[in-house]
């Protein structure tokens, strides 16, 4: 009985993996009408965030996405915001590195 349950679990995992791979092979996800406006407003405040604020929010977004409980539309918005936050953090770090390298010795 336990062996049969393990086989069923393995089969379900393979099916889930196949579905995930099928979705990942899509070249482009077309947002629903109005999604671009929502996305733009979700990204508008990022340039004004400090490094620590952006990093902390990025950590929270990653945790939410890894939890897998957000609906698809929200997950896509979170993913885009996370990408923008990561780029913002990278800009902060690049600027800090430049300032350090330009300091007189």
C-alpha positions as a printed NumPy array, in Angstrom:
array([[  0.   ,   0.   ,   0.   ],
       [  2.782,   2.461,   0.965],
       [  4.703,   1.547,  -2.188],
       [  1.631,   2.298,  -4.319],
       [  1.225,   5.698,  -2.622],
       [  4.885,   6.464,  -3.336],
       [  4.365,   5.538,  -6.983],
       [  1.322,   7.816,  -7.164],
       [  3.305,  10.656,  -5.559],
       [  6.163,  10.125,  -8.042],
       [  3.704,  10.168, -10.952],
       [  2.09 ,  13.38 ,  -9.658],
       [  5.514,  15.018,  -9.289],
       [  6.415,  14.049, -12.865],
       [  3.106,  15.482, -14.124],
       [  3.684,  18.712, -12.165],
       [  7.231,  18.965, -13.549],
       [  5.988,  18.415, -17.111],
       [  3.353,  21.137, -16.701],
       [  5.947,  23.515, -15.283],
       [  8.312,  22.79 , -18.182],
       [  5.482,  23.361, -20.676],
       [  4.764,  26.757, -19.125],
       [  8.454,  27.706, -19.067],
       [  8.722,  26.977, -22.778],
       [  6.257,  29.724, -23.65 ],
       [  8.163,  32.473, -25.421],
       [  6.061,  35.279, -24.036],
       [  3.338,  35.826, -21.495],
       [  0.79 ,  38.287, -22.798],
       [ -0.512,  40.427, -19.946],
       [ -4.237,  40.958, -19.572],
       [ -5.629,  44.315, -20.599],
       [ -4.857,  46.872, -17.93 ],
       [ -1.975,  44.859, -16.526],
       [  0.599,  47.237, -18.001],
       [ -0.939,  50.146, -16.107],
       [ -0.951,  48.144, -12.882],
       [  2.646,  47.09 , -13.488],
       [  3.77 ,  50.655, -14.156],
       [  2.192,  51.815, -10.914],
       [  3.777,  48.882,  -9.066],
       [  7.229,  50.018, -10.225],
       [  6.821,  53.798,  -9.909],
       [  8.207,  54.169,  -6.391],
       [ 11.316,  52.013,  -6.809],
       [ 13.731,  54.793,  -7.883],
       [ 13.059,  56.58 ,  -4.608],
       [ 13.799,  53.595,  -2.358],
       [ 17.028,  53.329,  -0.425],
       [ 19.168,  50.212,  -0.745],
       [ 18.007,  48.629,   2.523],
       [ 14.33 ,  49.278,   1.773],
       [ 14.639,  47.776,  -1.704],
       [ 16.602,  44.772,  -0.416],
       [ 14.127,  44.066,   2.38 ],
       [ 11.175,  44.276,   0.013],
       [ 12.953,  42.018,  -2.488],
       [ 13.497,  39.44 ,   0.261],
       [  9.792,  39.583,   1.144],
       [  8.79 ,  39.173,  -2.516],
       [ 11.046,  36.151,  -2.946],
       [  9.538,  34.56 ,   0.168],
       [  6.009,  35.21 ,  -1.112],
       [  6.776,  33.747,  -4.525],
       [  8.519,  30.731,  -3.035],
       [  5.461,  30.148,  -0.855],
       [  3.474,  29.565,  -4.038],
       [  0.222,  30.932,  -2.619],
       [ -0.13 ,  34.05 ,  -4.786],
       [ -2.449,  33.863,  -7.804],
       [ -0.795,  33.955, -11.225],
       [ -1.527,  37.622, -11.993],
       [ -0.161,  38.721,  -8.61 ],
       [  2.851,  36.425,  -8.999],
       [  3.688,  38.02 , -12.342],
       [  3.444,  41.525, -10.848],
       [  5.573,  40.468,  -7.873],
       [  8.149,  38.911, -10.197],
       [  8.417,  42.091, -12.283],
       [  8.687,  44.223,  -9.148],
       [ 11.332,  41.862,  -7.778],
       [ 13.347,  42.161, -10.991],
       [ 13.153,  45.959, -10.793],
       [ 14.132,  45.915,  -7.106],
       [ 17.103,  43.646,  -7.842],
       [ 18.278,  46.004, -10.595],
       [ 17.837,  48.984,  -8.251],
       [ 19.921,  47.257,  -5.563],
       [ 22.607,  46.449,  -8.133],
       [ 22.745,  50.123,  -9.14 ],
       [ 23.196,  51.144,  -5.503],
       [ 26.01 ,  48.621,  -5.051],
       [ 27.703,  49.61 ,  -8.319],
       [ 27.604,  53.271,  -7.294],
       [ 29.057,  52.449,  -3.883],
       [ 31.852,  50.429,  -5.475],
       [ 32.651,  53.299,  -7.838],
       [ 32.831,  55.759,  -4.938],
       [ 35.172,  53.438,  -3.039],
       [ 37.422,  52.951,  -6.057],
       [ 37.599,  56.712,  -6.679],
       [ 38.584,  57.587,  -3.109],
       [ 42.081,  58.975,  -2.819],
       [ 44.45 ,  56.651,  -1.056]])
